[in-house]
Amino acid sequence: MSTLKTEEEIEIMAEAGKRLASVLEASAKSVRAGMKTKEIDELSNRLIREAGCEPAFLNYRPHGAKKAYPATACVSVNEVIVHGVPSDYVIKSGDIVKIDLGLKHEGFYVDAAVTVGVGAIDAKKKELIETTKKALELGIEEARPGRTLGDIGFAIEHCVKAKGFSVVDLLTGHGVGRDLHEDPYVYNSGRRGEGEELKEGMVIAIEPMVAAGKGRIKQLDDDSFATADGSASAHFEQTLAITKNGPKVLTRI
Ligand code: MG
């Protein structure tokens, strides 16, 4: 069951989202060839704390996970889709880097992600990034009272498939609020009119994760997820509230 948020709660989450957006923007702008992925993590940790908030992912243990997450940011490069653990990996020109960040502010969580192309990226990676970004916007457009989770998933998958790319298997968006991951699962595929009906007061994170190749995924030693065929992947995410006037994006940069 999805928890509905009051207008006051959504106001708190909007403030949280504003702070997260500025941290994510600064972290994304810092990305350049020659830096280590752990430097992005250090910067985002410092900026979240300077904003008076707590990192949401640090020490977070998802249901069923073997160990708690050891960092502030998830930094996933090229074929790694999500949950990449920041490390000594040195970013190079041509890489695509996904930064996923969450924070807690006055008891509420918000969650957002972007994909950044570094230096000269090839045309396919560029199209993959643009398509994933567009799929997110089309999904957000569906987030209105009376529509369904299936409408969101359909809009995302339709956009992705039209370019010959694939929504990755198993990984989904989610409700967000007093917990980082709440009901419902927000699938990146679906059928129009199917699934849970969207209601005013729902707050969800929509996050298309898209592979240039096939959608099959594998889990790596650091618990991150990568495409099984080694193809590049992209990821964008926004936290938004469903209001009577339509979607209100809380984490817009
Ligand atoms: Mg998320």
Boltz pocket constraint, residues with backbone or C-beta under 6 A from the ligand:
constraints:
  - pocket:
      binder: B
      contacts: [[A, 111], [A, 112], [A, 172], [A, 173], [A, 174], [A, 205], [A, 207], [A, 237]]
      max_distance: 6.0
